[in-house]
Amino acid sequence: MIGLGGAIGTGLFLGSSLAISQAGPATIIAYVVCALVALVIAWALAEMVVVHPDAGAFGAVAQRYVGPFAGFLTRWTYSTIQVIAIGGEVIAAGIYVRFWWPEMPLWLPVAVFGLAVIAINAATVRLFGDVEYWFAMVKVVAIVVFILLGIALIVFGLPNAPATGLDNLTAHGGFLPKGWSGLLLARVFVLFSYIGTEVVSVTAAESADPVRDIPRAARRMVLRLSLFYILAIAVVLTIVPWTVTAQGSGITSSPFVRVFQSAGVPAAATVMNLVVLTAALSSANTNLYLTTRMLHSLAEDRYAPRWVGHLTASGVPRNALVVSALGLVLAAALSWQQNNAAYIVLFGVSIFGALVVWLMILLTHAVFRRRRRSLGLPPSPVRLWGAPVTTGLAALFLVGVLVSTWFIEGLDVAWRYGVPFFVLLGAGYLVVARRRRESVPEVVTREGAE
């Protein structure tokens, strides 16, 4: 449920119109293909973290097998993009509250929600898990109800609407109205709907039985997420003409609202606003958990100040949480005006960084397999099917998506600001690594340790 909560965001409920505007009904294919890539990522992560259930998850494994720079790069990148996401989500939550009370100043709900997610993460890990479980449950129930009502409307009709049938899948220009180029562009937007599935691996260090829990959770989470996404988008495209869905992404124009209204659900827009509010808070809550664990892992390996890694008696990296909270405040402040230069920089770094992290996960998995085989170590209890072919195909797909962002209006900022970010990160590594060697000349770190 934590994995589902981290992945299912407002992109499905409101932002899916971006993908649909590019590919029309063929967006269903994009969701299927991206689901396969997400499954490869989740399975590869499960294979690695059951052997090394460290706090830094894939970042710590990257340090162990690929090298110190890989561990530094992956964890700092992931922490940065998650802090950016948290700032954006609490701003979004404040905007959703103003749907009911438009006269309310935006800073008030943003401050309340920001303090709430910080307080939840500052408590015990069990409380975080319980809260995130119920946050995720709201989204899952909303999607299941939507799918069931949608199928009923398509096949049988409802009291307030006749059966729609399947005509909308081929009308208005056909199933592939903008050709294969439109489908290739749509996959860029669709892939971002699956980013967040890696959260399951980060929980390995705090799982009672990671060898049992993590592989099962990873596979089930991705399969269920894929089923939810594919069925939900198929329902949307079957009931509402894709030309209508592509026109807007506000609450009142959300395809989910249209289906609920057709089913006779009272105050459909209000219900959906509550769902997307929960989705935003759930995402912010999970992302804050992720970034604190990554910072804690960096501190353990002396790539962040040691005090950042200190734990409370209940096992919470509270100092890392404080640092993440400061980043939350900064990201929220910069995200306040979404058309300013600072927000565009954050947006570009976030897109580029997310794709690079997934590519680093696949690279780490390839090295993990080769290194353990060469050292004669036993294989992981979990094995990714078809590797290294499956990991290679997934990596090629991600590289294609990353290249595509240069040619999509609005996403080209990923290259313009993502590349300089990684140059700065590389320079930061050189400084930190030199000080680390000078201060602890014989430090024993994860790299190469078994």
C-alpha positions as CSV (number, residue, x, y, z in Angstrom):
1,M,0.0,0.0,0.0
2,I,2.9,2.4,0.6
3,G,4.2,1.6,-2.8
4,L,0.8,2.3,-4.4
5,G,0.5,5.5,-2.3
6,G,3.9,6.7,-3.6
7,A,3.1,6.0,-7.2
8,I,-0.6,7.0,-7.6
9,G,-0.7,10.7,-7.6
10,T,-2.7,13.5,-9.1
11,G,-1.2,12.7,-12.5
12,L,-3.7,9.9,-13.1
13,F,-6.7,11.8,-11.9
14,L,-5.9,15.1,-13.5
15,G,-2.7,14.9,-15.6
16,S,-3.5,11.9,-17.8
17,S,-5.0,14.3,-20.3
18,L,-1.5,15.3,-21.4
19,A,-0.8,11.8,-22.6
20,I,-4.2,11.4,-24.1
21,S,-3.8,14.6,-26.1
22,Q,-0.7,13.1,-27.7
23,A,-1.9,9.5,-28.5
24,G,-5.7,9.5,-28.1
25,P,-7.0,5.9,-27.4
26,A,-3.6,4.4,-28.1
27,T,-2.6,5.9,-24.7
28,I,-3.7,2.5,-23.4
29,I,-0.7,0.9,-25.2
30,A,1.7,3.4,-23.6
31,Y,0.4,2.5,-20.1
32,V,0.9,-1.2,-20.8
33,V,4.5,-0.7,-22.1
34,C,5.5,1.6,-19.2
35,A,4.0,-0.9,-16.8
36,L,6.4,-3.6,-18.1
37,V,9.4,-1.2,-17.6
38,A,8.2,-0.4,-14.0
39,L,7.9,-4.1,-13.3
40,V,11.5,-4.7,-14.4
41,I,12.6,-1.8,-12.1
42,A,10.7,-3.2,-9.1
43,W,11.8,-6.7,-9.7
44,A,15.5,-5.7,-10.1
45,L,15.3,-3.7,-6.9
46,A,13.8,-6.6,-5.0
47,E,16.6,-8.9,-6.2
48,M,19.2,-6.5,-4.8
49,V,17.7,-5.2,-1.6
50,V,16.8,-8.6,-0.2
51,V,20.5,-9.3,-0.2
52,H,21.4,-5.8,1.1
53,P,18.4,-4.4,3.1
54,D,20.3,-1.1,3.8
55,A,18.7,2.2,4.6
56,G,19.8,3.8,1.4
57,A,18.3,0.9,-0.7
58,F,19.3,1.2,-4.3
59,G,21.7,4.1,-3.5
60,A,23.6,2.0,-1.0
61,V,23.7,-1.0,-3.3
62,A,25.1,1.3,-6.1
63,Q,27.9,2.4,-3.8
64,R,28.7,-1.2,-2.9
65,Y,28.8,-2.5,-6.5
66,V,29.3,0.3,-8.9
67,G,31.4,2.6,-6.8
68,P,31.3,5.6,-4.4
69,F,30.4,8.2,-7.0
70,A,27.4,6.1,-8.1
71,G,26.2,5.9,-4.6
72,F,26.7,9.6,-4.0
73,L,25.1,10.6,-7.3
74,T,22.1,8.3,-6.9
75,R,21.2,9.2,-3.3
76,W,21.7,12.9,-3.6
77,T,19.8,13.0,-6.9
78,Y,16.9,11.0,-5.4
79,S,16.8,13.1,-2.3
80,T,16.8,16.3,-4.3
81,I,14.0,15.3,-6.7
82,Q,11.9,14.0,-3.8
83,V,12.2,17.3,-1.9
84,I,11.2,19.1,-5.0
85,A,8.2,16.8,-5.3
86,I,7.2,17.4,-1.7
87,G,7.2,21.2,-2.2
88,G,5.0,20.8,-5.3
89,E,2.6,18.4,-3.6
90,V,1.9,20.6,-0.5
91,I,1.3,23.6,-2.9
92,A,-1.1,21.4,-4.9
93,A,-2.9,20.3,-1.6
94,G,-3.4,23.9,-0.7
95,I,-4.8,24.7,-4.1
96,Y,-7.3,21.8,-3.8
97,V,-8.5,23.1,-0.4
98,R,-9.2,26.5,-2.1
99,F,-11.6,24.6,-4.4
100,W,-14.0,24.7,-1.4
101,W,-12.8,28.0,0.2
102,P,-11.4,30.2,-2.6
103,E,-11.0,33.1,-0.3
104,M,-8.5,31.3,1.9
105,P,-4.9,32.5,1.6
106,L,-2.8,29.7,0.0
107,W,0.0,29.9,2.6
108,L,-2.4,28.7,5.4
109,P,-3.2,25.2,4.1
110,V,0.3,24.8,2.7
111,A,1.7,25.5,6.2
112,V,-0.8,23.2,7.9
113,F,-0.2,20.3,5.5
114,G,3.6,20.8,5.6
115,L,3.7,20.6,9.4
116,A,1.3,17.6,9.3
117,V,3.5,15.4,7.1
118,I,6.6,16.5,9.1
119,A,4.9,15.5,12.3
120,I,3.8,12.1,10.9
121,N,7.4,11.4,9.7
122,A,8.8,12.5,13.1
123,A,6.8,9.9,14.9
124,T,7.4,6.2,14.9
125,V,7.8,4.3,11.6
126,R,4.6,2.3,12.5
127,L,2.5,5.5,12.7
128,F,3.9,6.6,9.3
129,G,3.0,3.2,7.8
130,D,-0.5,3.3,9.3
131,V,-1.2,6.8,8.0
132,E,0.1,6.1,4.6
133,Y,-1.9,2.9,4.4
134,W,-5.1,4.8,4.8
135,F,-4.1,7.6,2.5
136,A,-3.4,5.0,-0.2
137,M,-6.6,3.2,0.6
138,V,-8.7,6.3,-0.3
139,K,-7.0,6.4,-3.8
140,V,-7.3,2.7,-4.4
141,V,-11.0,2.6,-3.4
142,A,-11.7,5.7,-5.6
143,I,-10.0,4.0,-8.6
144,V,-11.8,0.6,-8.0
145,V,-15.2,2.3,-7.7
146,F,-14.5,4.3,-10.8
147,I,-13.5,1.2,-12.8
148,L,-16.6,-0.7,-11.7
149,L,-19.0,2.2,-12.5
150,G,-17.2,2.8,-15.8
151,I,-17.6,-0.8,-16.9
152,A,-21.2,-0.8,-15.9
153,L,-21.8,2.4,-17.9
154,I,-20.0,1.0,-21.0
155,V,-21.7,-2.4,-21.0
156,F,-25.1,-1.9,-19.4
157,G,-25.7,1.8,-19.0
158,L,-26.8,3.5,-15.8
159,P,-30.1,5.1,-14.8
160,N,-28.9,8.6,-15.9
161,A,-27.0,7.5,-19.0
162,P,-27.3,4.9,-21.8
163,A,-24.5,2.3,-22.5
164,T,-21.6,4.0,-24.3
165,G,-20.2,0.9,-26.0
166,L,-16.7,0.9,-27.5
167,D,-17.2,3.5,-30.3
168,N,-15.1,6.2,-28.7
169,L,-12.0,4.0,-29.1
170,T,-12.1,4.2,-32.8
171,A,-14.0,7.4,-33.5
172,H,-12.5,10.9,-33.8
173,G,-9.5,9.9,-35.9
174,G,-9.2,6.2,-35.1
175,F,-7.3,4.3,-32.3
176,L,-4.0,6.0,-33.2
177,P,-5.1,9.4,-34.3
178,K,-1.7,11.1,-34.3
179,G,0.3,8.1,-35.6
180,W,3.2,6.3,-33.9
181,S,5.0,9.6,-33.2
182,G,2.1,10.6,-30.9
183,L,2.4,7.3,-29.1
184,L,6.1,7.8,-28.6
185,L,5.5,11.3,-27.1
186,A,2.7,10.0,-24.9
187,R,5.0,7.4,-23.3
188,V,7.0,10.3,-21.7
189,F,4.0,11.5,-19.8
190,V,2.8,8.0,-18.9
191,L,6.2,6.9,-17.6
192,F,6.1,9.6,-14.9
193,S,2.9,8.0,-13.6
194,Y,4.9,4.9,-12.6
195,I,7.8,6.8,-10.9
196,G,7.5,6.2,-7.2
197,T,7.3,2.4,-7.5
198,E,10.8,2.2,-6.1
199,V,9.6,3.2,-2.7
200,V,9.1,-0.4,-1.7
201,S,12.9,-1.0,-1.8
202,V,13.5,1.9,0.5
203,T,11.4,0.2,3.2
204,A,13.6,-2.9,3.2
205,A,15.8,-1.7,6.1
206,E,12.7,-1.3,8.3
207,S,10.8,-4.4,7.3
208,A,10.6,-7.3,9.8
209,D,11.3,-9.9,7.1
210,P,12.6,-8.2,3.9
211,V,13.4,-11.5,2.1
212,R,9.7,-12.4,2.4
213,D,8.0,-9.0,2.3
214,I,9.9,-6.9,-0.3
215,P,9.7,-9.2,-3.4
216,R,6.1,-10.0,-2.7
217,A,5.2,-6.3,-2.2
218,A,7.2,-5.2,-5.2
219,R,5.6,-7.6,-7.7
220,R,2.0,-7.3,-6.3
221,M,2.3,-3.5,-6.1
222,V,3.4,-3.0,-9.7
223,L,0.9,-5.6,-11.1
224,R,-2.0,-4.0,-9.2
225,L,-0.8,-0.5,-10.1
226,S,-0.6,-1.5,-13.8
227,L,-4.1,-3.0,-13.6
228,F,-5.5,0.1,-12.0
229,Y,-3.9,2.4,-14.5
230,I,-4.7,0.4,-17.6
231,L,-8.3,-0.2,-16.7
232,A,-8.9,3.3,-15.5
233,I,-7.5,4.9,-18.6
234,A,-9.3,2.4,-20.8
235,V,-12.6,3.4,-19.1
236,V,-11.8,7.1,-19.5
237,L,-11.1,6.7,-23.2
238,T,-14.2,4.5,-23.8
239,I,-16.7,6.7,-22.1
240,V,-15.4,10.2,-22.9
241,P,-14.1,11.1,-26.4
242,W,-10.4,11.6,-26.3
243,T,-10.8,15.0,-28.0
244,V,-12.8,16.1,-25.0
245,T,-10.5,14.6,-22.4
246,A,-7.5,16.3,-24.0
247,Q,-8.9,19.8,-23.5
248,G,-8.4,20.3,-19.8
249,S,-7.1,18.8,-16.6
250,G,-8.9,20.8,-13.9
251,I,-11.2,19.2,-11.3
252,T,-14.4,20.0,-13.0
253,S,-13.1,18.8,-16.4
254,S,-11.5,15.6,-15.0
255,P,-12.7,12.5,-16.8
256,F,-13.2,10.9,-13.4
257,V,-15.7,13.6,-12.6
258,R,-17.5,13.1,-15.8
259,V,-17.9,9.4,-15.2
260,F,-19.1,10.0,-11.6
261,Q,-21.6,12.5,-12.8
262,S,-22.9,10.1,-15.4
263,A,-23.3,7.5,-12.6
264,G,-25.4,10.0,-10.6
265,V,-22.9,10.5,-7.9
266,P,-23.9,13.7,-6.0
267,A,-21.3,16.4,-5.9
268,A,-18.9,14.5,-8.1
269,A,-16.4,17.3,-8.4
270,T,-16.3,17.6,-4.6
271,V,-15.7,13.9,-4.2
272,M,-12.9,13.9,-6.7
273,N,-11.3,17.0,-5.1
274,L,-11.2,15.1,-1.9
275,V,-9.5,12.2,-3.6
276,V,-6.8,14.3,-5.3
277,L,-6.2,16.2,-2.0
278,T,-5.6,12.8,-0.4
279,A,-3.4,11.8,-3.3
280,A,-1.2,14.9,-2.9
281,L,-0.8,14.5,0.8
282,S,-0.1,10.8,0.4
283,S,2.6,11.5,-2.1
284,A,4.2,14.3,0.1
285,N,4.1,12.0,3.1
286,T,5.8,9.1,1.3
287,N,8.4,11.3,-0.5
288,L,9.4,12.9,2.9
289,Y,10.0,9.3,4.2
290,L,12.1,8.5,1.2
291,T,14.4,11.6,1.3
292,T,15.1,11.2,5.0
293,R,16.2,7.6,4.5
294,M,18.5,8.6,1.6
295,L,20.1,11.4,3.7
296,H,20.5,9.0,6.6
297,S,22.3,6.6,4.3
298,L,24.6,9.4,2.9
299,A,25.5,10.4,6.4
300,E,26.4,6.8,7.2
301,D,28.9,6.8,4.3
302,R,30.2,10.2,5.2
303,Y,28.8,11.9,2.2
304,A,26.6,14.1,4.4
305,P,27.4,15.5,7.8
306,R,27.5,12.7,10.4
307,W,24.9,14.4,12.6
308,V,22.4,14.0,9.8
309,G,22.4,10.3,10.3
310,H,21.6,10.2,14.0
311,L,18.5,8.2,15.0
312,T,16.0,8.7,17.7
313,A,15.2,6.0,20.3
314,S,12.2,5.0,18.0
315,G,14.5,4.6,15.0
316,V,13.6,7.8,13.1
317,P,16.4,9.8,11.4
318,R,15.0,13.0,12.9
319,N,18.0,15.2,11.9
320,A,17.7,14.1,8.3
321,L,14.0,14.9,8.6
322,V,14.9,18.5,9.7
323,V,17.1,18.9,6.7
324,S,14.4,17.6,4.4
325,A,11.9,19.9,6.0
326,L,14.1,22.9,5.3
327,G,14.2,21.7,1.7
328,L,10.5,21.3,1.7
329,V,10.0,25.0,2.7
330,L,12.5,26.1,0.0
331,A,10.8,24.0,-2.7
332,A,7.4,25.1,-1.7
333,A,8.4,28.8,-1.8
334,L,10.0,28.4,-5.2
335,S,6.9,26.5,-6.5
336,W,4.6,29.2,-5.3
337,Q,4.6,30.9,-8.7
338,Q,4.7,28.1,-11.2
339,N,5.7,30.3,-14.1
340,N,8.8,31.8,-12.5
341,A,12.4,30.8,-13.5
342,A,13.1,29.0,-10.2
343,Y,10.2,26.7,-10.6
344,I,11.1,25.9,-14.2
345,V,14.6,24.9,-13.0
346,L,13.2,22.7,-10.3
347,F,10.8,21.1,-12.8
348,G,13.7,20.3,-15.2
349,V,16.0,18.9,-12.6
350,S,13.2,16.7,-11.3
351,I,12.4,15.1,-14.7
352,F,16.0,14.6,-15.6
353,G,16.9,13.3,-12.2
354,A,14.1,10.8,-12.0
355,L,15.1,9.2,-15.3
356,V,18.8,9.1,-14.4
357,V,18.0,7.4,-11.0
358,W,16.0,4.6,-12.8
359,L,18.9,4.2,-15.3
360,M,21.3,3.9,-12.4
361,I,19.1,1.2,-10.8
362,L,19.3,-0.9,-14.0
363,L,23.1,-0.3,-14.2
364,T,23.5,-1.3,-10.6
365,H,21.5,-4.5,-11.2
366,A,23.7,-5.5,-14.1
367,V,26.9,-5.0,-12.1
368,F,25.3,-6.7,-9.1
369,R,24.6,-9.8,-11.1
370,R,28.1,-9.9,-12.8
371,R,30.0,-9.2,-9.6
372,R,28.3,-11.8,-7.5
373,R,28.8,-14.4,-10.2
374,S,32.5,-13.6,-10.6
375,L,33.1,-13.8,-6.8
376,G,31.3,-17.1,-6.6
377,L,28.6,-15.7,-4.2
378,P,25.2,-17.3,-4.1
379,P,22.5,-15.7,-6.2
380,S,19.8,-13.6,-4.7
381,P,16.6,-15.5,-3.4
382,V,14.8,-13.3,-5.9
383,R,15.7,-13.3,-9.6
384,L,14.5,-10.9,-12.3
385,W,13.2,-12.9,-15.2
386,G,15.0,-12.6,-18.5
387,A,17.9,-10.5,-17.1
388,P,20.2,-9.1,-18.6
389,V,18.0,-8.9,-21.7
390,T,15.0,-7.4,-19.8
391,T,17.2,-4.8,-18.0
392,G,18.9,-3.9,-21.3
393,L,15.6,-3.4,-23.0
394,A,14.3,-1.3,-20.1
395,A,17.4,0.8,-20.1
396,L,17.1,1.5,-23.9
397,F,13.5,2.5,-23.3
398,L,14.4,5.0,-20.6
399,V,17.2,6.4,-22.7
400,G,14.7,6.9,-25.5
401,V,12.3,8.7,-23.1
402,L,15.2,10.9,-21.8
403,V,16.2,11.9,-25.4
404,S,12.5,12.6,-26.2
405,T,12.2,15.2,-23.5
406,W,14.5,17.4,-25.6
407,F,11.9,17.5,-28.4
408,I,8.8,18.1,-26.3
409,E,7.8,21.7,-25.6
410,G,7.9,22.3,-21.9
411,L,10.0,19.2,-21.2
412,D,13.2,20.4,-22.9
413,V,14.0,22.1,-19.6
414,A,15.0,18.7,-18.3
415,W,18.2,18.9,-20.4
416,R,18.8,22.6,-20.0
417,Y,18.8,22.4,-16.2
418,G,19.3,18.7,-15.5
419,V,22.8,18.5,-17.1
420,P,24.2,21.6,-15.1
421,F,22.7,20.0,-12.0
422,F,24.7,16.9,-12.5
423,V,27.8,18.8,-13.3
424,L,27.5,20.6,-9.9
425,L,26.8,17.3,-8.2
426,G,29.9,15.9,-9.7
427,A,32.0,18.9,-8.5
428,G,30.4,18.5,-5.0
429,Y,31.5,14.8,-5.0
430,L,35.1,15.7,-5.7
431,V,35.1,18.1,-2.7
432,V,33.3,15.8,-0.3
433,A,35.3,12.7,-1.3
434,R,38.6,14.5,-0.8
435,R,37.6,15.7,2.7
436,R,36.3,12.3,3.5
437,R,39.7,10.7,2.7
438,E,41.6,13.3,4.6
439,S,39.4,13.1,7.8
440,V,39.0,9.3,7.8
441,P,41.9,7.8,5.9
442,E,41.0,4.2,6.7
443,V,37.2,4.5,6.7
444,V,35.5,1.2,6.0
445,T,32.5,1.9,3.7
446,R,30.0,-0.3,1.8
447,E,31.9,-0.4,-1.4
448,G,33.3,-3.8,-2.0
449,A,32.1,-5.1,1.5
450,E,30.2,-8.4,1.6
